[in-house]
């Protein structure tokens, strides 16, 4: 009898394994993230996603990615260019070679913002506010990969990831002595650029400033400053990945993200470093929103964004504070569980994004890739940047689209049809 039970259990387990394997194959493009709170979500970046959000069957494989060590900027302290806790800022650099020896790609790390003394003090205890807690080495994947088959246009460039530890998209300049907080994002930006110029970037014949999420916003804010570092003979362009944050109305009729940005701008005195072309006619908080900045950026820029940006869905459109009864909790965690009116709410958000980039898109120097996915940060993750099943628009993957635009091979103004028409998405789901 016991032997029969044992055989029965084994058979059931075998069937379960087969069923799970089939389910994984069917859902291999869906990335599952675990999020305890809004702050956890705000602290996610592409590096987190690359390690924690890949399909389960790949997690047991040994890491094959290039690991690049952290370098601290020793000259930063004398300039007051320090993280929130006063520690030195840092970056990861993998040198270029061959045809890419004099080409530079700077990736600005993302990871949310801090908008109050309390959450900036908390942030000091994380890698987002102190180099004491930063990883000593990071994997370079996607646009940072050193493999031609993973990163066809930039694999042999000098590739840099600048770590994010100021909480205001590298743009604040103030301090709070009582809380021992240093808001020095703008100084970190300047110190990092000076350091990299001394490492060989001053000889660059090609340069690309990129960034993801809060780093994508930073790449917009600093794009023209970046171009000003180089002579006119240097090809300089900028890429903002998942940085198109909108001043959108949330599900309660409020402005959750605008309130957050208002705190960041005020606390860290960001207005000192916002573009004069915007500050002259709008308030500082409005000038922290890319929709009021991108059309006036002089340097060629590429906007890579999901039309239903997963971070904005979670933290701006349907945060818990705007949905106390939890009517949106299932929908915002998995778009497949949304009802028709909730989907229409997301369609309205997409329309707002398309309206926000209309003037920007009229310029021949600029590029666009806006896919109708529930995603966030698609340039650093290998599965979305360039892989056999990565997202495409017009049969072109993101990596090829960015390369076509950067090297002027083709104009790229790729805007997807509305959800649910795109079956190449790698959608994020939250549990």
KEVO-778163 format. One record per residue: x, y, z of N, C-alpha, C in turn; residue in one letter. Coordinates in steps of 0.001 Angstrom, whole numbers, plus 524288, in hexadecimal, padded with zeros to 5 digits. Example, Ala and Ser with C-alpha at 12.3 -4.5 7.8 and 13.67 -1.06 7.14 Angstrom:
2
833867E9C681E788300C7EE6C81E78833907F31C81E78a 832327F73681BA8835667FBDC81BE4832648001E81EBEs 
//
This chain:
431
8033F7FB4D8000080000800008000080364804E880000x 8074D805078038980ADF80970803CA80DC380A227FEAEx 80F3C8059D7FC368120E805EB7F73A80E92808587F30Ax 8096A806DC7F300805C58091A7EF3F8053380EF47F00Dx 804DC8109F7F52780470816307F65180938819127F467x 80DD7816C07F523812C18192D7F386812E5819EB7EDA1x 81133815D47EAB68111D8162E7E50780D4981A677E351x 808B681A8E7E609804BB81E6E7E4A6806BE823F77E579x 80963824DC7E9DD80B8482A047EB0880F9082B7F7E6F5x 81300827DB7E5A481712828E47E1BE814A882A647DC81x 81076827747DAFE80DEB828AF7D60F80B9582E1E7D628x 8091D82F6C7DA95806C3834A47DB0F80AE5838E07DAC2x 80F42837D47DD798138183BAF7DD55815A083C407D7CAx 8161B837D37D517817FE838057CFBB8146B83B287CC3Ex 80F4983A4B7CCD680B8683D527C9C480BCD843187CB17x 80C94844347D02480CF0849A67D1DE811AB84C547CF6Bx 81625849937CF4F81AE284BBD7CCF3819FC84CDC7C729x 8177C849277C47481665849E67BEE4812DA84EA77BE10x 80ED884F087C16580B2C853647C0F380DE6858967C1F4x 8113F858A37C5F38141785D6F7C724817B685EF77C2B4x 81A5385B157C07881DD985C217BC1681AD685E6C7B77Dx 8163885C467B6768130585E4F7B22E81152863E77B347x 80FDD864CF7B83980E2F86A167B9AF8129E86DF67B922x 8174E86C4C7BAAB81BD686FC67BA2F81CEB8710A7B479x 81C7C86D087B12C81D7886DF27AB9981980871BE7A964x 8148E871087AB038105C8746B7A9158112087A057AAF3x 8134187AA27AFA8813B687FD47B20281951881C97B220x 81CB987FD67AEC682243880F87AF3D82384886C97AE8Bx 81FF4889BF7AC13820F888F4B7AB5281F04892997AFE0x 81C2A890397B38E81A28893387B7F581E1A8931D7BC60x 81F9D897B17BE2B823768982D7C24F820A48991E7C771x 821DD896287CB7081F23896947D068822978995E7D464x 820A289DAC7D66A823738A08C7DA77820668A0287DF8Dx 8231A89FED7E3D98209B8A0007E8FA8216A8A5677EB54x 81D298A7E37ECE881D838AD337EEE181AA88AD9A7F415x 81D908AED67F84281B368AF4F7FD738187D8B4857FE36x 81A748B8967FBB38184D8BDC57FC94819C58C1587F819x 817818C6097F82C818CE8C9F77F43381E958CB2F7F452x 820EC8CB7B7F8F98267C8CCC67F95C829D08C87C7F6F1x 828378C3897F7C082B108BF417F54982AE78BFDF7EF62x 826488C0FC7ED67825A78C17E7E7C5828E78C6007E5B4x 828D78CA5F7E87F82BCE8CEEE7E6C1831988CDC97E69Fx 833488C9F47E9A7838D88C8C27EA0983A888C4987E62Dx 836EA8C2AC7E2EE838558BEC17DF0A83B1E8C14C7DA7Cx 83ED38BE8B7D83F8413B8C06D7D368842418BBC17CFE4x 844A18BCCC7CB77845568B8987C7AE848F08B4537C9B3x 84CB98B5B97CCF58503F8B1BB7CF1084D468ADF47D292x 8499B8B0227D5C3846638ACC67D8FF843438A9127D58Ax 840CB8AB567D18283D748A8447CE238407C8A3DE7CB85x 845438A5177C9E3848578A12F7C7118496C89C777CA73x 849DD89D3A7CF9784B29898D77D2FB846698964F7D574x 84268899707D6C583E20897477D9D683934896467D6C0x 838E5898607D1F7833F0898097CF388341B894A47CA59x 83858891D27C9968389288E5F7C51F83548889837C626x 83374886EA7C20A830788821F7C2D48336187E4E7C65Ax 8307187B627C965832BA878217CD81836D48745A7CB7Cx 83608872617C6BC8399E86E5D7C4EC83F19870697C3DBx 83FBE875A57C373844F4877B27C253847E0879457C747x 845418797D7CBBB847B987B887D06684BF5877FB7D299x 84BB0872F17D16584F8486F527D38E8547F86F167D043x 85471871927CBB5859128716B7C86885D4D874F57CAA3x 86240873817CA1D8667B876C87CC0D866AD87BEB7C902x 8681A880377CB9386847885397C8DB86C6F8853F7C497x 86ACB886DA7BFE686E628870E7BB7B86F9A88CAC7B9F0x 86D248905C7BCBB86DC3895D67BB5187305897FC7BD1Bx 874DF89BC97BA3F8798C89EA67BBC58788C8A16F7C0F2x 87BFE8A0B87C4BB87B898A3697C9CA87FA68A7BF7C9FDx 87DEF8AC787CB17881668B10B7CAE1881CE8B3757D050x 886908B4617D244887498B6497D79F885D38BC097D84Dx 884968BD587DD27883408C2B17DEA68883A8C5E67DF77x 888428CAAA7DD6488C808CE5C7DE4988A488D3267E108x 88C7A8D4997E56E88AC28D94C7E82C88DA18DE117E602x 88B018E28B7E60388D498E75E7E3F588FF48EA397E870x 894FD8E9457E90C897C58EB5B7ED91898118F14E7EDA8x 897DE8F3AC7E9098983A8F9667E8C5893138FC117EA23x 88EEB8F9097EAE6889B68FB4C7EB978890D8FE077F0DBx 88B8E8FC047F4E288ABB8FE1A7FA2688C21903E57FA82x 89073905677F81C8922A90AD77F85988E6B90E857F588x 88B1C90C5A7F2288874290F757EF45881E590F497F1EEx 8818290C857F63587C7490BD87F8C5878C8908617F5AEx 87AF4905447F21E877D9901E37EEB5877518FC827F136x 873C78FC187F4F8873608F7587F81586DD08F53B7F812x 86D5B8F03D7F983868478EDB57FA0D865428F00A7FEA6x 860718EE587FF4F85D1D8F0738037785FB28F032808D6x 862C18EC14809C88652C8EB6280EEF86AA98EDA880F3Ax 86C838F02080B10871B18F27480B0E875FB8EEFB808F5x 874A38EA368074E8789F8E6B88050C879A58E82E7FF5Cx 87DF58E62A7FD4A87F7F8E7627F7EF87BCE8E4DA7F3F8x 87AA88E7877EFB6877AC8E5147EB7E87B288E1657E85Dx 878BC8DE587E4F387BDA8DA8C7E209879978D9387DCBAx 87C9D8D6287D9BE87AF98D4817D48A87D9D8CF567D339x 87BA08CCD27CF3487DEB8C80B7CD2487F668C9227C77Fx 884468C8197C618886388C92B7C0D7888A08C4477BE7Ax 886C78C2E47B9C88894D8BEBF7B6CC88B858C1377B1DEx 890C68C1017B1298933B8C3D97ACCF891BE8C1C97A772x 8919D8C5677A3BA890918C3F679E50895888C22579B91x 894DD8C02F796DB8995E8BE56793DA8980C8BE8A78E0Fx 89C078BDEC78ADE89B438BDBC78533898878C29678338x 894748C1D578010891968C63C77DC488EA68C964781D7x 88E008C7377869588B358CA0178AB988EBF8CC8578EC5x 893DB8CC8478DD9897938CE74791C2896AD8D42079337x 894BA8D74E78F80893BE8DCD17909088DEF8DE2079090x 88ABF8DA42791CB885198DB0B79239883748D9FC797DFx 87FF38DD3D799E987E808DCEA79F72878968DCC17A024x 876E28D9197A35E871608D8AD7A4DA870F78D93B7AAC4x 86E158DD1A7AC8C86D568DE097B224867BD8DCB87B390x 867108D8F17B70A861E18D7537B8C0860F68D9577BE48x 85D018DCAB7BEF485BB18DEC67C413857E38DB177C6C8x 859728D92B7CB4F8563E8D56A7CE288512E8D7EB7D009x 84D0D8D4CC7D059848118D6927D2718471C8D4667D7E1x 8426D8D5647D9E58410D8D3677DF0B83DC58D7167E249x 839D08D9897DFE8836358DCCA7E2E18388A8E1D97E4E1x 835EA8E4377E8A8837888E9397EAE38363A8E93D7F0AAx 838738ECEA7F38D836B48EDC47F8F3834CC8F3697F963x 830338F4117FBAC82D9E8F9277FBAD82C808FB4E80113x 82EB68F8D98051682E038FAC880A6A832DB8F96B80D9Ex 833958FC2A811DC838068FAFC8154D837CD8F548816F7x 833238F38781859832998EE3581A54834578EA248165Ax 8325E8EA7881170833EB8E64580DCC839558E71F80B80x 83B698EBEC80BCC840E68ECA580A438448E8EA6680E6Ex 843068EAE781367846198E891817A9846148E29D8171Ax 8417F8E067815D8841488DAC0814E8844CA8D94181052x 8449F8DC6780C448478E8DB408077B84D6E8DB1780879x 84F3C8DDF880C73854D38DDD880DE08569C8D86580F65x 852EE8D519810EC854588CFD2812B18542B8CBDB80E3Bx 853A18CDD18095E853578CA64804CB857698CC0D800C2x 857FA8C8E37FCB285B988CA277F87B859D78CEE27F562x 855088D09E7F62A8530E8D5387F37D854718DA487F65Cx 857288D9C27FACE858978DE747FDAF85DFE8DE537FFFDx 860B68D9FE7FF2C865EC8D9668017A8691B8D5767FE5Cx 86DEB8D6E37FD368714B8D3267FA72873178CEBC7FE0Dx 8723F8CF4F8031F873888CB0D806BC870508C63280586x 86BAE8C6F68034B8682D8C28F8025C867CD8C1167FC97x 86ADE8C3A07F94A86AC38C2517F3BE86D728BD1B7F2BAx 86B6D8BA387EEE086E028B5677ED41873848B6A77EB5Ax 877368B35F7ECBA87CA68B43F7EB2E87D8A8B3197E56Ax 87A008B0357E30A87A2D8AF597DD6D8749D8AE887DB73x 873B78AFFF7D69686E878AF847D44486EE58ACAB7CF0Ax 86AC38A9D07CD9C86AAC8A7637C86A8697B8AB7F7C443x 86C458AB4E7BFF786B408AEC87BB89868328ABB47B773x 863328ACDA7B6F385FC88AA247B34685D068AE247AFD3x 85A578AC3A7ABD48576F8AFB67A86B85AFC8B39E7A5BBx 859C68B88C7A63B85CC78BCB07A3AE862538BD1F7A5DDx 863538BA967AA50868898BA9A7ACA886B9F8B5A37AB76x 8693A8B1EB7A8D086BD08ACEA7A7BB870A88ADA37A44Ex 874758AA2B7A5158794A8AA3C7A1F5879388A61C79D9Fx 874888A40779C738741F89FF979874871318A219793BCx 873888A18D78F25871218A39578A5C86BC58A1367895Cx 86B1A89C3D78AD68661A899AA789E8861D989B8578DABx 8635D89E52791CB85F9C8A0637958F85EFB8A6517952Bx 862BA8A8E1792C5862F48AE9B792C4865D88B05D78DD4x 8635C8AFA678938866408AFF678446869028B51778328x 8670C8B97C785108695E8BE81783A686CFC8C0E1787BBx 86C8B8BF3278CA586F7E8C1C9790D3872EF8BE1579408x 873688B93079258876048B5337958487BBF8B66B7969Ex 87E648B92F792F3884008BA2E793BC885298BFE279513x 8811C8C2B7796AB881D58C81179884883D78C81279E25x 885DE8CC8879FDB886A78CD687A573881398CE047A7D8x 87FC28CA837AB5787A808CA7A7AD8487AC18CB657B35Ex 877AA8CF287B52C877E08D0E67BA9D872758D0BF7BD04x 872188CEC67C1BF86D4A8CF517C4C886E718D2D87C96Dx 86C008D7677C98586CB48DB187CDD1868A58D9F77D1F6x 86A748D8CC7D6B4866EE8D7487DAEB863CB8DBED7DCF4x 85F1B8DAC97DEB585B458DEBD7E03F85AAA8DEBA7E62Dx 85C5F8E2E37E8B485C288E2EC7EE7285A838E8307F0ABx 857E08EB6D7ED7D856418F09A7EF6D850658F1337F01Ex 84D4E8EDEE7ED71847A98EE0A7EE2C844BF8F23E7EB3Cx 847548F4FB7E78C844AA8F9147E48F846768F92B7DEE4x 847588F49F7DCA4848F08F4317D72184DAE8F7957D5D9x 8519B8F75B7D9458568F8FA1B7D86E855C08FFFE7D7A4x 85210902517DA87850D2907CE7D9628504590B577DE24x 85076909527E2E784FE590CA67E783854F990F537E90Dx 85479913537EC4985927915DF7EE6D857C6918DC7F363x 8577B915F97F7BD85671918587FCDC8581C9146E80106x 856C291587805DB85800911E680A1085457912D980EA6x 8541E90F128122C8513D90FA28170A854DC90DDB81B5Fx 85721911A381E0C85B169105B82202858CF90D5082686x 8540290EA482829851A290BFE82CA3851149062782BABx 84FA0904BD826E884EE88FF3882593853C78FCDF82314x 857F08FFFE822B285CCF8FE4F8203385BD58FC1081AC5x 858F98FF19817A9857B68FD938124F85A6B9013580E7Bx 85CD18FEDF80A8885F7A901D08066B85C7F9011080150x 85A349053A7FF688574B904FA7FA7785ABC907357F628x 85E1C9040D7F3F7862299060B7F07986245903497EB34x 85DB89021E7E92185D7E8FF537E42886013902397DFA4x 85F3F9075B7DF58861A490A5A7DB1D8679590A477DB8Bx 8699490AA77E03C86F4290A7B7E0F88716E905117DFA7x 86E6E900F87E0F28701C8FBAB7DF84870798FB307D99Ax 86C8B8FD2B7D6DF86CA48FD207D128871948FFC67CF1Dx 872B3904717D10C87736907667CF2787C58904AA7D076x 87CBC902977D5418818B8FFEB7D6DC882678FAFA7D3A5x 87E298F8347D28687E938F36A7CF688804A8F4A57C9D6x 87E038F8B87C79287F838FA257C239885478FBCF7C20Cx 887048FEC17C5F188C7E9005B7C6228901A8FBA47C695x 88E9A8F7EE7C9D0891A88F3267CA81892038F0147C566x 88D898EF667C2C988D7B8EC5A7BDFB890538EF1A7B988x 890038F43B7B95A893098F71A7B56A898DA8F6177B625x 89A818F5CC7BB188A00C8F4D57BC2F8A19E8EF337BAFFx 89DBC8EBBA7BAB989EC38E6387B98E89EE48E52B7B3A7x 89E1F8E93D7B08289E688E88E7AAE0899A28EA667A7EAx 895738EBD27AAB6890AF8ED577A7F58915A8F27F7A4F9x 895498F5A87A68E896238FA987A3BA897D18F9A179E10x 899A38F4E179CE989B4D8F38E79794896F38F0EB7946Cx 892518F0B7796A188E118EDD87941688CA18F02578ED0x 88BE08ECC078B08889AF8EE8878610883D88ED52785B8x 8820B8EA067896687C738E8D2789CE87B188E83E78F94x 876868EA2779125874E48E9AC7969886EF18E941796E0x 86D218E60B79A7E867848E55D79B5B8667B8E5817A133x 863358E9257A2DF8617A8E9687A85385C478E6A47A8B7x 85C168E2A47ABFB857608DF827AC95855D88DF467B250x 851308DD597B34F84F788DCC67B8B584A448DA027B8D9x 849328D7857BD468446E8D4727BDEB8414E8D6867C288x 83C3B8D75C7C1D6838B18D9027C5FC83A478DE5E7C81Ex 83B868DEB97CD3683D5C8E3BC7CF45842528E5737CC75x 8455C8E1AB7CA8E849ED8E2D77C755848658E4957C1E1x 843E08E2BC7BFF8841D58E4817BAF5840208EA2F7BB37x 83DCD8EBB57BF9883C968F13D7C07A8419C8F4677C0B6x 845988F24C7C36284A9F8F5067C3CF84D318F5C47BE83x 84C9A8F1F37BB0084F038F2767B5D184C6F8F6D97B2B4x 847788F7D57B3B7844CD8FC457B142846B7901657B39Fx 846F0901877B8D9848929064B7BB9484E28907EA7BA30x 85190904077B95B857209052D7B88E858E9904AB7B2E2x 85553903A47AF56856CE902837A9EF859F2906F37A76Fx 8580190BB87A7BD85AD2910117A54385FEB911487A81Bx 8600B9107E7AD45864F69111E7B0308690390D347AE3Fx 8672A908777AD3286AAA904567AB4B86CFF905E17A606x 869BE907CB7A28E86BB39096179D7286FBF90DC379DE7x 86EE8911467A1AA87277915B67A24C877F59141A7A403x 8789990F3D7A5B187DBE90D567A7478815490C6F7A295x 87F0790BDE79DFB881FD90A09799728823490E2579520x 8861890DBF791BC8863C9113078D1E881DE90FC37894Dx 880BC91342785B487C8591266781FA87D8190DB277E73x 8826390C2277DFF883B4907B377A99882369026D77CFAx 88108902527820D87F8A8FD71784AD879B38FC7A783F4x 878648F7B47824F872D78F64A781ED870CF8F54378772x 86D3B8F8827894986B1C8F80A78E978652C8F7A578E52x 863178F399790B985D6E8F2E9790F985BED8F0CC7965Fx 856DA8F0BF79778854F18EEFB79C96850638EB2E79BEFx 8500D8E79379F9C84BE08E3AA79FB28494E8E3B47A50Ax 844318E4687A527841408E40E7AA0C83DD68DF347A9DEx 83EF98DB7B7AD4D83C078D6977ADA9838728D6D57B269x 833658D6737B18882F7C8D67A7B5C382FE58DB637B919x 831648DFAE7B6A0831E68E49A7B97382D898E86B7B85Bx 829C08E6E27B52A8258F8EA757B3A88213A8EA657B7C9x 8226B8EC957BC5681EA88ECD37C09E81AC08F1347BF8Ax 815BB8EFF37BFF48119F8F3AC7BEA580EF48F5CA7C388x 80D618FAAB7C33C80A2A8FCFB7C758804938FB387C668x 8039A8F65B7C7C67FE908F3E47C6957FAFA8F3F67CB60x 7F5ED8F3BF7CA5D7F2098F36B7CE8C7F18E8EDBF7D039x 7F1BF8ECC67D5517F1668E7687D7427EBAB8E5AB7D791x 7EAD58E0E07D95D7E5958DE997D9487E1CF8E13F7DD10x 7E3DF8E4777E0A57E0788E7537E4427DF938ECF47E271x 7E1F18EE647DE0C7E1708F3BC7DC257E5BE8F7527DE11x 7E9798F5357E0EE7EDCC8F84E7E2FC7F29A8F82A7DF7Bx 7F6C08FAAB7E1567FBB18FADC7DE5D800178F8A37E1C7x 8002A8F3857E266803EC8F0F17E5D78098C8F2377E457x 80AD68F1AB7DF57810428F27C7DDC0811C88F83F7DE1Fx 80E3D8FBBC7DCEF80F719014F7DD61810A6902B57E30Bx 80DAE9006E7E6B580EB9901687EC408140F8FF557EDD2x 8156C8FABA7EBD281A968F8847ECEB81EE28FC077EABCx 81E658FD867E5D382259900DA7E35F822D0906297E610x 81E699083E7E7E681E9590D3D7EAA5821FF90CDD7EF83x 821A4908747F23F824E7907A27F6D682AA19072F7F57Cx 82BD5904537F14E83143903B37EF948339E908FB7EE19x 830CC90BE67EAE2832BB910EB7E8EB83396914C67ED5Dx 82FEB915007F10083052918B27F5608349A917247F932x 8349D9123E7FAD8838569105D7FEB983DF3910E17FCD7x 83EE190F817F7EF8443990F507F5EC845B7914267F2B5x 8423A918037F2918434091CE67EFBB844E391BE07EA0Ex 841D3918847E7A1842DE916F17E23E8423B91B857DE72x 83EF791F4D7DFE083DD5923997DC3C842BE9266A7DA60x 846EE926417DD8084BDB928CE7DBF284E04926947D6DFx 84CC8921B07D5CD84F4491EF47D16C84B7C91D5C7CD20x 846B591F6C7CD4F842EE91E387C93D843A5921EC7C49Ax 842489202E7BFE984325923647BB3984052928A27BB79x 8431E92CB17BA29840EA931F57BA4783C6B932757B65Fx 83CA992F9B7B2148388092FDD7AE2F8334292E2A7B06Ex 8335F92B067B49282E8D9294D7B71D82D3E92CBF7BBCEx 8311D92DC97BF1C8304D930CB7C3E882E249363F7C2BCx 82F679384A7BE3282D9F93D887BCC8827AF93DF47BC68x 8250E939877BB7281F62939F27BAD481C38935DB7BDD4x 81EDE9323B7C07E81C1492E5E7C3A381E7C92E017C90Bx 81B8392BDE7CCCD81D8A92B2D7D21582195926C67D226x 82515926B97D61F82951922DC7D6438277B91D307D61Fx 8233E91BEE7D8D582164916817D8C381FCC914DC7D346x 81D159183A7D07A81B8E917017CB1582059916347C7A9x 82494918F47C8F082965918937C5D582CB3913DE7C74Cx 82ADB910A87CAF282D6090BA87CC1F82ABE9074A7C8FDx 82664908867C66F8239B904BF7C32A825AA905007BD93x 82749900927BB5E8296D9007E7B610825C4902BB7B1EBx 820AD902477B2BA81D0A904367AEC581DB090A107ADD6x 81FF590CD17B1AF820E59126A7B1208268C913B17AFC1x 8299890FA47AEA682F2E910677ADA0830F290E827A841x 82EE990A007A68F83151907427A2238315090A7079D0Fx 82D3490D7579C2D82CE191059797378310891499796D0x 833379163279B568371C91A6479B5883CBA9187F79BEAx 83D7C9135379C14842CE9113379C3884537911CE796D1x 849AD914547968C84C259156B7917684EF9910A478F40x 8512990D79792BD85426908DA7911E8507C9049178F26x 851ED901B978B1684E9D8FD667894384D768F98C78DA6x 848818F80278E18846E48F49C79266843388F0617906Fx 8439E8EBD27930A8403F8E75C791E283D198E619796C0x 837F58E5CF7962D8348D8E45279A89832D38DEAD799D8x 834728DB5879D79832CD8D5E379DAF82F2C8D5517A258x 82A518D3E97A164826988D3A27A5B4822408CFC37A480x 8206B8CD157A88381BAD8C9FF7A808817078CDB17A895x 8132F8CD297A53080EA48D09F7A55780BA38D00E7AA74x 80BE38CB587ACC28095E8CA5E7B1CB80DAE8C9307B5BBx 810F28CD197B6A4815958CC697B9E3814218C9E07BF1Fx 816888C56B7C03F815028C2537C4D0815F08C5327C9EFx 81A268C8417CA3581B228CB2E7CF0B816F18CF567CFD8x 815878D2097CBA98119B8D6267CC3E80C368D3E87CD6Dx 80AFA8CF5D7CB358060E8CCC97CC82805CE8CBBA7D25Ex 80A158C9B27D48780A348C8397DA0C80A828CCEB7DDB6x 80DF58D0997DC8280F5A8D49A7E05180CE98D9ED7DF50x 80B108DAE07DA87808D18DFF17D93E802F68DF9C7D81Ex 801638DBD97D4F87FBE48DB867D3687F8728D8DB7D77Bx 7FA4E8D48D7D9B17F7068D1937DD537F9F08D00A7E24Ax 7FC748D3D67E4E47FF128D2917E9D67FB068D1567EE0Cx 7FCA38CEB27F21D7F9128CD487F6557F68C8D2157F8C3x 7F9778D65D7F9087F75E8DB277FB5E7F2B28DD3D7F855x 7F27C8DC267F3467EE238DDF47F0077E9EB8D9CA7EF64x 7EAFD8D52D7F1707E7638D0C47F0CF7E6DD8CDD37F5F7x 7E4DD8D0797FA177E4B68CE097FF4E7E1528C92C7FF9Bx 7DD888C8AC7FC1D7DA238C40D7FC2E7DC658BF8C7F8FCx 7E0CB8C0827F6657E3678BC5B7F37F7E0AC8BAB57EE85x 7DD7F8BE2C7EC447DA988BCC97E78A7DE2F8BBFA7E2D5x 7E2F18BE307E3237E6AA8BDC67DECE7EB198B9F97DFF6x 7EB0D8B77F7E4717EF978B45E7E6027F0988AFD67E24Cx 7EC828AD247E09F7ED468A8BE7DCFE7EEDD8AAB27D799x 7EC388AEAF7D5BD7ED3F8B0BF7D07D7F2C68B2DE7CFF9x 7F4818B5E97D3CF7F9B58B8417D3557FE0E8B4397D3FEx 7FCD18AFC77D66D800AB8AB9F7D707801058A8347D22Dx 7FCA68A7C37CF677FC778A48C7CAA77F84D8A6D37C70Fx 7F9FE8A92E7C2CB7F6588ABE17BF477F2268A8427BD20x 7F3298A31A7BD1A7EF4A89F637BB257EA7689F2A7BEA6x 7EAF98A1417C3687E6A08A12B7C71F7E3A08A64C7C734x 7E4D68A9DA7C3B17E2298AEEB7C37E7DCE48AE6B7C0BEx 7D90A8B1787C28B7D4108B1B87BFC47D45C8B5D37BB77x 7D0418B65C7B8767D0668B9C77B3DB7D1338BF867B54Cx 7CEF18C1407B9977CF9B8C6BC7BB167D5298C7C77BD07x 7D7848C3E57BF837DCF38C47F7C13C7E0A68C4A07BC91x 7DFB38C14F7B8BD7E2D78C16F7B3F37E23C8C6B37B13Bx 7DD8B8C8D27B1357DCB98CDED7AEC87DFC38D22F7B1A2x 7E02B8D1BE7B6CB7E3498D56E7B9DF7E8FB8D5487B811x 7EB018D08A7B71B7F0618CFFE7B5257F0DE8D20D7AF96x 7ECC58D14C7AC697ECF78D3647A7137ED3A8D9607A72Dx 7EA798DBB97AADC7EAB08E16B7AB607F0328E3317ACE9x 7F2BF8E01B7B03B7F8248E14D7B1BF7FBBD8E0F87AD02x 7FB078DCE87A9DA7FE208DC647A50B7FD568E11D7A188x 7F87C8E2BF7A0EE7F7618E74D79DA27FA118EC2E79FB8x 7FA378ECAB7A4EA7FCE78F1247A73D802BF8F0F27A603x 804FE8EC367A62080A888EBB67A4E180B998ED2779F29x 8084B8EB4A79BAC8090D8EC88796218087B8F26379524x 804D68F4E3797DE8044A8FA917975F809158FD607996Cx 80B5F8FB3F79DA080FEB8FDBF7A017814BB8FDA279CA0x 815118F9D17991C819BA8F95E795C6818C58FB4579033x 814248FD7B78F39812D98FF09789D9816B69030E787AAx 817929074A78A8881B3190B50788A6820C19093078841x 8224D9061B78C2C82771903AA78C2A82841900647873Dx 824418FD80785CC824C58F9D87816C8250D8FC9577C23x 823AA9019077BF7823CA90468776FB829539058377528x 82D0A9057B778B88326F906947774B834F6901D1774BFx 8378E902AD7706483A098FE5076D9C83E9E8FC01770A5x 840D88FEFF774438456D8FD1D7772D843EF8F94977B7Bx 83EFF8F92D77D0D83D518F5FB7817983B408F0A977FC9x 83B1E8ED037838B839238E7C87828C8353D8E613786AFx 831FE8E24E7854F82DF38E056788DA82D518DA797884Ex 82C6E8D7E078CBE82ACE8D26578CBC8270D8D1D979151x 821F98D2397903081E068D1E47945081AAA8CD257933Dx 81BBA8C8F679623818CA8C4277954E814698C39D7994Bx 810378C101797AC80B878C09779AEE80BF88BC0479EB2x 80FAE8BC997A243810DC8B87F7A612810488BA957AB9Dx 80FA28B70A7AF4880FB98B8507B4D9815398B6F77B6C2x 818DD8BA657B58981E6A8B95F7B67C820F78BE397B8D1x 825EC8BDBE7BA3E828D38C21C7BC7F82EA38C0E07BC14x 8318D8C45A7B9A8837318C3A57B8F5838558BF087B553x 838A68C0187B04F839538BBE37AC8483EBC8BBCC7AA01x 8422E8BF7B7AB83847548BFAB7A90084B7C8BC887ABE8x 84B108BC017B10884F168B93D7B40584E008B3707B477x 8492F8B1DE7B3A9847D08AC587B3FF848BC8A9C47AEBAx 84B8F8A5857AEC984CF48A2F97A9DB848268A1087A6F0x 8445A89EF47A9C683FCA89C9F7A73183C8C8A0AB7A449x 83CC98A5957A5E5839C98A99B7A32B83D2A8ACD579F73x 842428AD3F7A07D845C08B05179D23846C28AD88797F0x 848B68A8B67982E84A008A5F07935884A718A01D79474x 8466689D51792F58464D8979B7939D842C88955C78F62x 8429D8902F78F1083F9088DA978AF4839CE88F2878B2Dx 837C788FFD78FF3832338912D7907B831488968A792F0x 8350689A1F7924D8346C89F49794B3830278A26B791F8x 82E058A6657948A829E48A9987923082BB28AC2078D1Ax 828228AC957896D829648AF0C78467825048B2C8782DFx 8266D8B6B077FCE822BD8BA0377D0C824AB8BA6C77769x 8213B8B968773AF822E58B95A76E44827248B55C76D42x 826E48B1057700B82AB28ACBB76F88830348AE4677137x 830AF8B2927741B835D28B43F775F9835E48B40E77BF0x 839C08B15477E2183A6D8B127783D083C398B678785CBx 83BD98B73078AE183D498BC3078D3E842F68BD8978C0Ex 8467F8B9BC78CAF84C0F8BAC178BCE84D0D8BCA378640x 84A978BA267827584B658BBA477CFF848F78C0F577BD8x 844888C20877E4C841F58C71477D7D8454B8CB8877F9Dx 847778CAC97844F84AD68CECC7869584FBA8CF8178347x 8520A8CB2B78176856A88CB7B77E22855928CE33778F3x 851198CCE57768684FA68CF6E7719A84F508D55777244x 84CE88D6F37769484C578DC91777AB8519E8DF0D778EBx 854A98DC8F77C54859968DEFA77E0585D478DFD577969x 85DBC8DBF077612861758DC35771B785EFA8DE6476CB7x 85A418E06D76D348578C8E2C9768AE856E18DEFC76420x 856448D9F476572855468D6197615384FB08D68D75F50x 84C158D76C7630F8468F8D7F2761C7843FD8DBA6765B7x 8400F8DEA87640F83CFD8E18A767ED8399C8DDB176AF9x 839098DE7F77009835FB8DAED7734B831EC8DE087765Bx 82D128DD7A774C98289F8DFD57779C824918DB867783Cx 825C98D7BE77B878229F8D30177C0D81EC58D39178092x 819C78D3C777F4B815A78D4127833C811E48CF907824Dx 8111A8CC737864480DFD8C7B2785F3808268C8EF78593x 805368C53D7837F7FF878C58B783E17FDFE8C48B7899Dx 7F93F8C5C278AFA7F7938C56B790747F7168BFB779245x 7F7C48BEDC7976A7F6DD8B9BD799D37F1748B7C879835x 7F10F8B2B9796EB7F4C78AE74797C77F7548AC77792BBx 7F8AC8AFDC78F237FA4B8AE06789F37FFCF8ABC6789BCx 803318AD0C78D7F808B48AB8078D31809A28A66A7901Fx 80AFE8A24B78D4080BFC89D3778FCF811CA89C32790BAx 815088A04E7902681AA289FA07912E81C408A1F079670x 8187D8A40D79957819B78A69479E5D81BE58A2BB7A25Ax 81F538A4A27A5B3820ED8A1E07AA6B81E838A4DF7AEF3x 819A38A3897B023816B78A6867B401818568A5217B98Ex 818548A91D7BCE08198B8A8547C264814878A7577C564x 814C28A3867C8E7810668A2857CC6A812658A2C47D205x 80EFB8A45D7D5938108A8A5147DB0880D1E8A1C77DE95x 80F9889F7F7E28980C9A89C527E64280D5B89E5A7EBC5x 
//
